[in-house]
Structures are given as structure tokens and as C-alpha cells.
Amino acid sequence: MAIDPKLIEDLNQRRRKAILGGGQDKIDKRHEKGILTARERLERLFEPGTFMEFGMHANNSCVNFDMAGKDMPGDGVVTGTGYVLGRPVAAFAHDFTVGGGALGRIHAKKICDLMNYAMECGMPVIGINDSGGARIQEGVDSLSGYGQIFFRNVLLSGLVPQIAIISGPCAGGAAYSPALTDFLIMPRKTANMFICGPEVIKAATGESATLEQYATAEAHESVSGNIHLIADDDAHAIELAKRLLSFLPQNNLGDPPHEFREHITLKRNETINKLIPDNPKSPYDVIDIIKEIVDNRDFFEIQATFAPNIVIGFARIEGIICGIVANQPKVKAGCLDIDSSCKSSRFIRTCNVYNIPIVTLVDVPGFFPGLAQERGGIIRHGAKMLFAYAAATVPKITVIMRKAYGGAYLAMCSADMGADLVFAWPTAEIAVMGAEGATKVLYGRELKTAADPKAKQKELLEEYSKKFANPYQAAQYAMITDVIEPSQTRSVVALGLRNTLSKRATRPPKKHGNIPL
């Protein structure tokens, strides 16, 4: 007996209604502003024909008295799974055309059900946030819904990659779910993220502030460090999310999608030999060196404008995916400070939970001096780097290019902090402190009594460098693996990565370490 055609038509009508969300008029208004709808965003994310929707017909208006009679297709959120780069991914997108995308009980349940599914199946989760916040009509049910989502964000953390795209308003408690994910992406002009609006700030503190000062993509990437990538628009944000996924595994039990090559190309790159200035005090752009080391000069930088004295990002070296952490000598001479310590520590831990090897490029004269840094807790924040590197069990390869002084030398993953391989260029200076400060400590009396203090200081600087601050002394005491030419760096790191991919390291059994937050 064939199914009644009326049932099929009824199903199709319900689907069409759900797909229209808040109606064509609201969709048109979004298009006029250059903004995609929730479904259009998911269409761009997933490969054609692979989207399987969860909860299309879920709707709180039938079970909540205050919402009765209100048309809420999909309850303001579209959820489901599909394929991205040939791999299954779970994603949800707030539908701003339906009740402003505000979160209620069924809305939250749809997201939580999807996250539970992703957790059990071991697949990444992408959340596209565009919501007016909590649905006031549902009172504490809305707050409960946020709590349930936050709880699952934490359950999934370190288990599967989580990426948040802030595509519209993201205010109050709604901002905390994205903040609990691994990476946040935000379009430049169409989104805001904040806890308190300007009016609340004014009423509470008397301060006058605009959203442009603290809620925009630029403010979050360069000042607060809350987001990782800025997009030009919705479509670009989705492309950035796909690019991130191309470096990440499905889950913590799998390896990143390395592109293994049958033969490693081992040849010198003489260009690198020319990139380090003769004067050890002269700045240079470390990204120029990174691009000479990685495949096809393709480096995907993360948080480019926040704490730019350190550079982090993803790349491939002879097909092996790795995270790069590098001092940036052209900003604050590459010193570590509060923000750069936090930025790099989080990235190191992200690489570690997703089995991504870490390559560290060192040119660090120390921790940034100053009263603001000391009062701001540089000891505590700098300790985060020590903790992150020491706790990381993934392959760790360190290249000391130039300066590596004091505690900052240790914080940039020395052998003592668990680096598997440490290479140094002939230009490397490994010491307790810089040569000028050290000579004053060691030879202060000689300098005071010298007939020509400047000439004597130059002589003592050379003597100090030969005795105490050259890479061969470190090599003599087995603190580094080898001294190499800069031109050999790519080949040596490529071999090191290939050889250490089989690394297995364990730590004493415990719940977790207590990182100095």
C-alpha cells in the first residue's frame, strides 16, 4: 500500500516553512545588509548534499504557555552534520530571522543534542553565533539552557576541535560559549561581542564607551585577545573555519591530516643565511624565516595583531602539520610579556591536546621589564609558558636562532623543558643574561679601573661571548642536539618531525596539572 500523497505534501510544506525561517521579508533584509542566513551559512560550510539536519520541526511554542501562538520555525537555530574537506563535522547556526535567534529551552536542547552526538562520534563542532541572547519569555529556562551548553563546551574541550564564528550580536552570557571553544572567528563589520553594553557600563561606572572601542573584531583581536581570526565577511569566516580544520584532527584520538611524502626533500636554503642581520641588536621579521622553512611559504598565522612580539600559527613541513611558536624581534625585541605568554601558552596547549607537533624558533632577550609588567603578574603569566611546554607530550623541536637569555630561554622550550631536539645556529647566544649586563657583573672592577672603559668593554664583550654565550658551549654540555647552518633548518626540522611522530610520552597519573592561571 502506497503512502498517502497528502502526507508527503504535508511533510514538504512543513519543510518549506522551516527553511524559510522567519519569512522571506526578513531574509531579504539580511541580504540587503550583505549578511547570510543561518541555512546559507551552513550551505557554504558543508559539501553539497551532505547536510543532515537535526530537529527541523522542534519548536517551543507548543510546550511553553508564554510562546503559544508565536511562529518559531526550528526554534531559532539550525543544527546538523555534514562533510567538510571530506570529513564529518557537526555545526549549528543561530537563525536571527526567528525571534532574533534568542535562546530558549528547546533551542538549547537542539544544540546540546548535537554536541552530545559530536562527542560520542568524535567529530569537530562549529558554532555560528548570531543571537539576541536569552529568550526573556522563558525566564530561567534560558539561563539553564546556556549552562547546559557551557557544560558541554567543557566536556568537548580537548576531545574534539571546537570553532566559534561570531556572525552577529553576541552579548552577555551568550559570549561565554564561544570563549570556551578552541578558536573564535569574527567578521570585521557585521558582528559584536561583549558582556555589558555602553549603557550598562555608563550606569555602573560612569564611563562613556562605544561598541567600537571594545566589542568589534579589531578590538577583540588586537586589544583583548578574545578572538583568533578576523574575516572580511560571513563567507570569508566560513573559509577560515575550513582552513583551521585542515590542520586539526577529527578528535584527540586521531592524528592531524598530515600529507606524508615518500621521500623527504633535503636541500639547503641559502636564503635563510641572509635573513639574520650582522648586528645582534638589529630587528628582522621572523615571518620571513618561517616562510622559508614551511611548505610553499604557506603559514597560517593565528592572533596576528594581539601580542605581536610572539608569532603563532599552523604550517606543514614536508607534509607534516605542526604548530609554530616564534619570537618576533621587530616588536619589543622579541621579549616575552604578559600578553605574549598567555597567547603562546594557550596555543601550545591546543597543539598538545590535538596531537600537533610544535616547532619553536627562539630569539628572546628576556622577559619585558617594567613596573606595569611586574604589577600585572608577569611571574604568574610567564610561568604559564613553562607549564604549557613541560606538560606537552607531542613532538617538540626548538631552533635557537640568536638570543636565548635567562628564564626566557627556558620558557621558549629548552631541552630542560622537554624539547626532543634542540638545534642552534652559529649566531645563537645562550646565556644567563645579555653580554653587556653580564660583563658589568663579571668584570665591573676591571671596567672601572680601565684607562679606556669603552675599549675595555668591547674586549670583555668578545671574551664573554667566546667563553659563555656561544652555541658550542651549550653543545659541549649536551644542552643542544647540534649546531647547524641556517640553510639546513628546513631539512633538519623535517627529519626531526618525521622521526618523532612515533613519540609516546606519559605523565604521572592525576586529574590534571594546576596551571598558574
BELPE-V903197 format. One record per backbone hydrogen bond with DSSP energy under -1.0 kcal/mol. NH is the residue of the N-H (numbers start at 1). CO is the residue of the C=O. Records with the same first field share a line. If there is no record, write none. Layout:
NH->CO / CO
//
This chain:
7->4
8->4
9->5
10->6
11->7
12->8
13->9
14->10
15->11
16->12
17->13
18->14
19->15
20->16
23->20
27->23
28->24
29->25
30->26
31->27
32->28
34->31
35->30
41->37
42->38
43->39
44->40
45->41
46->42
47->83
50->47
52->81
54->79
58->55
63->60
64->60
67->64
68->65
70->67
75->72
76->73
77->74
78->93
80->91
81->52
82->89
84->87
87->84
89->82
90->124
91->80
92->126
93->78
94->128
95->76
98->95
101->98
102->99
103->133
108->104
109->105
110->106
111->107
112->108
113->109
114->110
115->111
116->112
117->113
118->114
119->115
120->116
121->117
122->118
123->118
125->161
126->90
127->163
128->92
129->165
131->169
132->100
135->103
138->135
139->136
141->138
142->139
144->140
145->141
146->142
147->143
148->144
149->145
150->146
151->147
152->148
153->149
154->150
155->151
156->152
157->153
159->156
160->156
163->125
164->183
165->127
166->185
167->129 / 165
170->192
172->194
174->171
175->172
176->173
179->175
181->178
182->162
183->162
185->164
186->229
188->231
192->168
193->215
194->170
201->197
202->198
203->199
204->200
205->201
206->202
213->210
215->211
220->216
221->217
222->218
223->219
224->219
226->220
228->184
229->184
231->186
237->233
238->234
239->235
240->236
241->237
242->238
243->239
244->240
245->241
246->242
247->244
252->159
254->251
258->256
259->319
269->487
272->269
274->271
275->272
282->279
288->285
290->286
291->287
293->290
294->290
295->316
297->294
298->295
300->314
301->299
302->312
303->228
310->307
311->326
313->324
314->300
315->322
317->320
320->317
322->315
323->357
324->313
325->359
326->311
327->361
328->309
331->328
334->331
335->332
336->366
341->337
342->338
343->339
344->340
345->341
346->342
347->343
348->344
349->345
350->346
351->347
352->348
353->349
354->350
355->352
356->351
358->395
359->323
360->397
361->325
362->399
364->403
368->336
374->370
375->371
376->372
377->374
378->373
381->377
382->378
383->379
384->381
386->382
387->383
388->384
389->385
390->386
391->387
392->388
397->358
398->421
399->360
400->423
401->362
402->362
404->429
405->364
406->431
409->405 / 406
411->407
412->408
413->410
418->415
419->414
420->396
421->396
423->398
424->482
425->400
428->425
429->402
431->404
438->434
439->435
440->436
441->437
442->438
443->439
447->443
448->444
449->445
456->452
457->453
458->454
459->455
460->456
461->457
462->458
463->459
464->460
465->461
466->462
467->463
468->464
474->470
475->471
476->472
477->473
478->475
479->474
481->422
482->422
484->424
488->485
489->486
492->488
493->489
494->490
495->491
496->492
497->493
498->494
499->495
500->496
503->500
517->515
//
